[in-house]
């Protein structure tokens, strides 16, 4: 547990214009960061999403094996009654899963609340909580939300947008952005907060009222596409591919030079004259 702290967050308009900083409410943002409780909450949430799909068959459910593979005595082999016994390949499974396992984990309400508060404080300590005065979208517009993230400099980060209640237009605007999640402030879980790199909170969701600001038309911000970081293997593969293409290009150019070189010595060959035929020697007459 940490001492009580007061946090201030940068505030912006819905178009990305900076405003004066806003003090975050004392109740959720008091500086408490309990890492073991957060780990427990995340583990429970991931466990609750598991499905018991693994299922095996005992020897009674495996098809076949009704006939005794060989007679009881006289073969010198061990006696066997069925080819679907557990000791046979293709036989039944002993003590295997049957699709009825329950992976769910329950946490007390106070533990869940403490984990959520710890996640909010962890982001506030990193100055990763930004306050937006109001999300007033008349219609879904992905470009408008993407431009806001670009002006804030977080277009290539995992952004969690927390609205004051359910706002369908804001949700539909961010649904097509792979690194954006839009949720009501009350529905954000510990996992969602820890997944995010930056949290955008609507001012009214945390009890703040910001007066509207007159804004001018803002130019569009060009957002560069963020490439996935290459692993060492991927870098080596890219280098080898470049070398291979360079070699192919060199090989394609080389045959033209060789052909020209072959044509050059053809001139003296034409100048050569055919050798004169030798005169046939006179035949000797027999005696």
Secondary structure, DSSP 8 states (H G I E B T S, - for coil): -------EEEEE-TT--EEEEEE--TTT-SS---HHHHHHHHHHHHHHT-----B---TTTSS---S-SS-SSSSSS---S-TTSTTSTT---SS--BS---------HHHHHHHHHHHHHHHHHTT-EEEES----SS--HHHHHHHHHHHT-TTS-EEEEESS--HHHHHHHTT-TTEEEEEGGG--HHHHHH-SEEEEEGGGGT------------------------HHHHHHHHHHHHHHHHHHHHHHHHHHHHHHHHHTHHHHHH----------------
